[in-house]
Amino acid sequence: MNLALDYASLGILLFVILIFIYGLIAIHDIPYEIAVKRNHPQQEAIHVTGWISLFFMHALWPLLWVWAMYYDPKTQGQAVKGLSLGEQQNLQLQLTQLQTDVHALASKVGEQ
């Protein structure tokens, strides 16, 4: 009877250790899942750094959380330096016009 309890205790101990290891691996992936959900442009770097963080006992994990949470798809990628999308398009049109003017002036100078 004592032997059966020893085997049951060993089984429970192994089960708890496996659950603990699985929990650590699952927790390390949370910043990557946040990055995927937010369509972060550096999500693969976050994922790799998460795996590296496993070897450093999750010392990098809080930084990964901040890195993944810092990117906001609603504001980033749409407005640059406080400009709206319409203002950016207007500036792009002005830039294109200036480039054509410069090419026209350069060709006139080359003809003379």
C-alpha positions as CSV (number, residue, x, y, z in Angstrom):
1,M,0.0,0.0,0.0
2,N,2.9,2.3,0.7
3,L,4.3,1.7,-2.7
4,A,1.0,2.7,-4.4
5,L,1.0,6.0,-2.6
6,D,4.7,6.6,-3.6
7,Y,3.8,6.1,-7.3
8,A,0.7,8.3,-7.0
9,S,2.8,11.1,-5.3
10,L,5.4,10.8,-8.1
11,G,2.7,11.0,-10.8
12,I,1.2,14.1,-9.2
13,L,4.6,15.7,-8.8
14,L,5.4,15.1,-12.5
15,F,2.0,16.4,-13.5
16,V,2.5,19.6,-11.5
17,I,6.0,20.1,-13.0
18,L,4.7,19.7,-16.5
19,I,1.8,22.1,-15.9
20,F,4.3,24.6,-14.5
21,I,6.6,24.3,-17.5
22,Y,3.6,24.6,-19.9
23,G,2.5,27.7,-18.0
24,L,5.8,29.4,-18.3
25,I,5.9,28.8,-22.1
26,A,2.3,30.0,-22.5
27,I,3.0,33.1,-20.5
28,H,6.0,34.1,-22.5
29,D,3.9,34.2,-25.7
30,I,1.4,36.8,-24.4
31,P,3.3,39.9,-25.8
32,Y,3.6,38.1,-29.2
33,E,-0.2,37.5,-29.2
34,I,-0.8,41.1,-28.4
35,A,1.5,42.1,-31.3
36,V,-0.3,39.8,-33.7
37,K,-3.7,41.2,-32.6
38,R,-2.6,44.8,-33.1
39,N,-0.8,43.9,-36.4
40,H,2.5,45.2,-35.0
41,P,5.1,45.6,-37.7
42,Q,7.8,44.0,-35.5
43,Q,5.8,41.1,-34.2
44,E,8.4,38.5,-35.3
45,A,11.1,40.3,-33.3
46,I,8.8,40.3,-30.3
47,H,8.3,36.6,-30.7
48,V,12.0,35.8,-31.0
49,T,12.8,38.0,-28.0
50,G,10.1,36.2,-26.0
51,W,11.9,32.9,-26.7
52,I,15.2,34.4,-25.7
53,S,13.6,35.8,-22.6
54,L,12.8,32.2,-21.5
55,F,16.5,31.6,-21.1
56,F,16.9,34.7,-19.0
57,M,14.0,33.7,-16.6
58,H,11.6,36.2,-18.3
59,A,13.8,39.2,-17.4
60,L,12.9,40.7,-20.8
61,W,9.2,39.9,-20.6
62,P,8.0,43.3,-19.1
63,L,9.9,45.1,-21.8
64,L,8.2,42.9,-24.4
65,W,4.8,43.7,-23.0
66,V,5.5,47.5,-23.3
67,W,6.9,47.0,-26.8
68,A,3.9,45.1,-27.9
69,M,1.4,47.5,-26.2
70,Y,3.1,50.7,-27.4
71,Y,2.1,50.2,-31.0
72,D,-1.5,51.5,-31.6
73,P,-2.8,50.7,-35.1
74,K,-5.5,53.4,-34.8
75,T,-2.9,56.2,-34.6
76,Q,0.3,54.9,-36.0
77,G,0.8,54.4,-39.7
78,Q,-2.0,56.8,-40.5
79,A,-0.7,60.1,-39.3
80,V,2.9,61.2,-39.5
81,K,4.1,63.9,-37.1
82,G,0.6,65.1,-36.3
83,L,-0.6,65.4,-39.9
84,S,-3.9,63.9,-41.0
85,L,-4.1,61.5,-44.0
86,G,-5.5,64.3,-46.2
87,E,-2.7,66.7,-45.3
88,Q,-0.1,63.9,-46.1
89,Q,-1.7,63.4,-49.5
90,N,-1.7,67.1,-50.2
91,L,2.0,67.3,-49.3
92,Q,2.7,64.3,-51.6
93,L,1.0,66.1,-54.5
94,Q,3.0,69.3,-53.8
95,L,6.2,67.2,-53.7
96,T,5.4,65.6,-57.0
97,Q,4.7,69.0,-58.6
98,L,8.0,70.4,-57.2
99,Q,9.9,67.4,-58.7
100,T,8.4,68.0,-62.1
101,D,9.2,71.7,-61.9
102,V,12.8,70.9,-61.0
103,H,13.1,68.5,-63.9
104,A,11.7,71.1,-66.2
105,L,14.2,73.7,-65.0
106,A,17.0,71.3,-65.3
107,S,16.1,70.4,-68.9
108,K,15.9,74.2,-69.7
109,V,19.4,74.8,-68.2
110,G,20.8,71.8,-70.1
111,E,19.5,73.2,-73.4
112,Q,21.2,76.6,-73.0
